[in-house]
Amino acid sequence: MKDEVLKHLYDIREAALAIKAFVAERRFDDYSKDELLRSAVERKFEIIGEALNRIRRENPSLMNRIRDHRDIISFRNILVHGYDSIDDRIAWGIIEEDLDRLLEDISELLP
């Protein structure tokens, strides 16, 4: 695997772990009322989506090993281009339901 792809995988892992740390011991109500927290989480989701987008360009076959990669990239695009229509419940749902699966997939790809 190319070094650049590995770098993107590490970036994804670090951003996902940061999200988990940001929201540790927080509830949705905390998240929805804290603009700084929401901004930090959204930025990390943008990094994850962009890193996946770059991997898709550099090594498209690798994407088959990352569940929901299309949805993750689409979510990144919504965050960047549709920032005014973000539903906090969707972001929180992704944190609760999908982030651990992404971490599993990325961990399997990293040496």
Phi and psi in degrees as GROMACS dihedral restraints (atoms count N, CA, C in turn):
[ dihedral_restraints ]
;  ai    aj    ak    al  type     phi  dphi    fc
    3     4     5     6     1   -63.2    20    10
    4     5     6     7     1   148.7    20    10
    6     7     8     9     1   -58.8    20    10
    7     8     9    10     1   -38.0    20    10
    9    10    11    12     1   -64.8    20    10
   10    11    12    13     1   -40.0    20    10
   12    13    14    15     1   -65.8    20    10
   13    14    15    16     1   -42.5    20    10
   15    16    17    18     1   -59.1    20    10
   16    17    18    19     1   -42.0    20    10
   18    19    20    21     1   -59.2    20    10
   19    20    21    22     1   -43.3    20    10
   21    22    23    24     1   -64.7    20    10
   22    23    24    25     1   -39.3    20    10
   24    25    26    27     1   -63.1    20    10
   25    26    27    28     1   -42.3    20    10
   27    28    29    30     1   -63.5    20    10
   28    29    30    31     1   -40.8    20    10
   30    31    32    33     1   -60.0    20    10
   31    32    33    34     1   -41.2    20    10
   33    34    35    36     1   -62.8    20    10
   34    35    36    37     1   -48.0    20    10
   36    37    38    39     1   -60.2    20    10
   37    38    39    40     1   -46.2    20    10
   39    40    41    42     1   -64.6    20    10
   40    41    42    43     1   -39.8    20    10
   42    43    44    45     1   -66.7    20    10
   43    44    45    46     1   -41.7    20    10
   45    46    47    48     1   -65.2    20    10
   46    47    48    49     1   -41.9    20    10
   48    49    50    51     1   -64.9    20    10
   49    50    51    52     1   -36.3    20    10
   51    52    53    54     1   -63.7    20    10
   52    53    54    55     1   -43.0    20    10
   54    55    56    57     1   -58.3    20    10
   55    56    57    58     1   -46.7    20    10
   57    58    59    60     1   -59.6    20    10
   58    59    60    61     1   -40.1    20    10
   60    61    62    63     1   -68.0    20    10
   61    62    63    64     1   -40.2    20    10
   63    64    65    66     1   -60.5    20    10
   64    65    66    67     1   -38.4    20    10
   66    67    68    69     1  -100.7    20    10
   67    68    69    70     1     3.2    20    10
   69    70    71    72     1   -55.5    20    10
   70    71    72    73     1   131.0    20    10
   72    73    74    75     1    61.4    20    10
   73    74    75    76     1    23.3    20    10
   75    76    77    78     1  -110.9    20    10
   76    77    78    79     1   157.9    20    10
   78    79    80    81     1  -116.9    20    10
   79    80    81    82     1   171.2    20    10
   81    82    83    84     1   -56.3    20    10
   82    83    84    85     1   -40.9    20    10
   84    85    86    87     1   -58.8    20    10
   85    86    87    88     1   -41.6    20    10
   87    88    89    90     1   -61.3    20    10
   88    89    90    91     1   -46.2    20    10
   90    91    92    93     1   -60.9    20    10
   91    92    93    94     1   -48.3    20    10
   93    94    95    96     1   -67.5    20    10
   94    95    96    97     1   -23.6    20    10
   96    97    98    99     1   -94.6    20    10
   97    98    99   100     1    -7.1    20    10
   99   100   101   102     1  -112.4    20    10
  100   101   102   103     1    98.0    20    10
  102   103   104   105     1   -61.3    20    10
  103   104   105   106     1   -38.3    20    10
  105   106   107   108     1   -63.4    20    10
  106   107   108   109     1   -44.3    20    10
  108   109   110   111     1   -63.1    20    10
  109   110   111   112     1   -46.9    20    10
  111   112   113   114     1   -60.1    20    10
  112   113   114   115     1   -42.6    20    10
  114   115   116   117     1   -62.7    20    10
  115   116   117   118     1   -42.2    20    10
  117   118   119   120     1   -64.7    20    10
  118   119   120   121     1   -45.2    20    10
  120   121   122   123     1   -63.8    20    10
  121   122   123   124     1   -46.1    20    10
  123   124   125   126     1   -61.5    20    10
  124   125   126   127     1   -39.2    20    10
  126   127   128   129     1   -62.1    20    10
  127   128   129   130     1   -42.8    20    10
  129   130   131   132     1   -66.3    20    10
  130   131   132   133     1   -36.6    20    10
  132   133   134   135     1   -64.9    20    10
  133   134   135   136     1   -36.2    20    10
  135   136   137   138     1   -61.8    20    10
  136   137   138   139     1   -43.4    20    10
  138   139   140   141     1   -61.5    20    10
  139   140   141   142     1   -44.8    20    10
  141   142   143   144     1   -59.6    20    10
  142   143   144   145     1   -49.1    20    10
  144   145   146   147     1   -63.5    20    10
  145   146   147   148     1   -41.3    20    10
  147   148   149   150     1   -67.8    20    10
  148   149   150   151     1   -40.4    20    10
  150   151   152   153     1   -62.8    20    10
  151   152   153   154     1   -41.1    20    10
  153   154   155   156     1   -64.3    20    10
  154   155   156   157     1   -39.5    20    10
  156   157   158   159     1   -60.5    20    10
  157   158   159   160     1   -42.2    20    10
  159   160   161   162     1   -68.2    20    10
  160   161   162   163     1   -39.3    20    10
  162   163   164   165     1   -62.2    20    10
  163   164   165   166     1   -41.8    20    10
  165   166   167   168     1   -57.8    20    10
  166   167   168   169     1   -37.9    20    10
  168   169   170   171     1   -72.7    20    10
  169   170   171   172     1   -37.8    20    10
  171   172   173   174     1   -87.6    20    10
  172   173   174   175     1   -30.7    20    10
  174   175   176   177     1  -150.7    20    10
  175   176   177   178     1    72.7    20    10
  177   178   179   180     1   -56.9    20    10
  178   179   180   181     1   -33.3    20    10
  180   181   182   183     1   -66.0    20    10
  181   182   183   184     1   -25.3    20    10
  183   184   185   186     1   -66.7    20    10
  184   185   186   187     1   -26.3    20    10
  186   187   188   189     1   -62.8    20    10
  187   188   189   190     1   -25.6    20    10
  189   190   191   192     1   -64.8    20    10
  190   191   192   193     1   -16.2    20    10
  192   193   194   195     1   -97.5    20    10
  193   194   195   196     1     3.6    20    10
  195   196   197   198     1  -119.2    20    10
  196   197   198   199     1   107.8    20    10
  198   199   200   201     1   -60.6    20    10
  199   200   201   202     1   143.2    20    10
  201   202   203   204     1    59.7    20    10
  202   203   204   205     1    24.7    20    10
  204   205   206   207     1   -59.7    20    10
  205   206   207   208     1   -35.8    20    10
  207   208   209   210     1   -64.8    20    10
  208   209   210   211     1   -43.5    20    10
  210   211   212   213     1   -64.3    20    10
  211   212   213   214     1   -37.6    20    10
  213   214   215   216     1   -66.1    20    10
  214   215   216   217     1   -44.5    20    10
  216   217   218   219     1   -64.1    20    10
  217   218   219   220     1   -40.6    20    10
  219   220   221   222     1   -62.8    20    10
  220   221   222   223     1   -40.4    20    10
  222   223   224   225     1   -62.6    20    10
  223   224   225   226     1   -39.9    20    10
  225   226   227   228     1   -58.9    20    10
  226   227   228   229     1   -43.4    20    10
  228   229   230   231     1   -64.6    20    10
  229   230   231   232     1   -37.8    20    10
  231   232   233   234     1   -64.8    20    10
  232   233   234   235     1   -43.5    20    10
  234   235   236   237     1   -60.0    20    10
  235   236   237   238     1   -41.3    20    10
  237   238   239   240     1   -78.1    20    10
  238   239   240   241     1   -45.2    20    10
  240   241   242   243     1  -100.9    20    10
  241   242   243   244     1   -22.5    20    10
  243   244   245   246     1  -117.8    20    10
  244   245   246   247     1    37.0    20    10
  246   247   248   249     1   -52.4    20    10
  247   248   249   250     1   -27.5    20    10
  249   250   251   252     1   -82.9    20    10
  250   251   252   253     1    -2.3    20    10
  252   253   254   255     1  -121.5    20    10
  253   254   255   256     1    21.2    20    10
  255   256   257   258     1   -72.6    20    10
  256   257   258   259     1   129.6    20    10
  258   259   260   261     1   -98.9    20    10
  259   260   261   262     1   116.5    20    10
  261   262   263   264     1   -57.3    20    10
  262   263   264   265     1   -31.1    20    10
  264   265   266   267     1   -65.7    20    10
  265   266   267   268     1   -33.7    20    10
  267   268   269   270     1   -68.4    20    10
  268   269   270   271     1   -47.5    20    10
  270   271   272   273     1   -59.3    20    10
  271   272   273   274     1   -44.4    20    10
  273   274   275   276     1   -64.5    20    10
  274   275   276   277     1   -39.6    20    10
  276   277   278   279     1   -61.9    20    10
  277   278   279   280     1   -39.1    20    10
  279   280   281   282     1   -64.3    20    10
  280   281   282   283     1   -42.0    20    10
  282   283   284   285     1   -59.9    20    10
  283   284   285   286     1   -47.6    20    10
  285   286   287   288     1   -73.9    20    10
  286   287   288   289     1   -35.0    20    10
  288   289   290   291     1  -106.9    20    10
  289   290   291   292     1   -25.9    20    10
  291   292   293   294     1  -118.5    20    10
  292   293   294   295     1   -23.9    20    10
  294   295   296   297     1   -63.9    20    10
  295   296   297   298     1   -40.0    20    10
  297   298   299   300     1   -64.8    20    10
  298   299   300   301     1   -37.2    20    10
  300   301   302   303     1   -63.7    20    10
  301   302   303   304     1   -41.3    20    10
  303   304   305   306     1   -62.0    20    10
  304   305   306   307     1   -45.0    20    10
  306   307   308   309     1   -60.4    20    10
  307   308   309   310     1   -38.9    20    10
  309   310   311   312     1   -60.9    20    10
  310   311   312   313     1   -48.5    20    10
  312   313   314   315     1   -62.1    20    10
  313   314   315   316     1   -44.0    20    10
  315   316   317   318     1   -67.2    20    10
  316   317   318   319     1   -40.7    20    10
  318   319   320   321     1   -60.2    20    10
  319   320   321   322     1   -37.4    20    10
  321   322   323   324     1   -67.8    20    10
  322   323   324   325     1   -25.1    20    10
  324   325   326   327     1   -89.0    20    10
  325   326   327   328     1   -22.2    20    10
  327   328   329   330     1   -82.9    20    10
  328   329   330   331     1   145.6    20    10
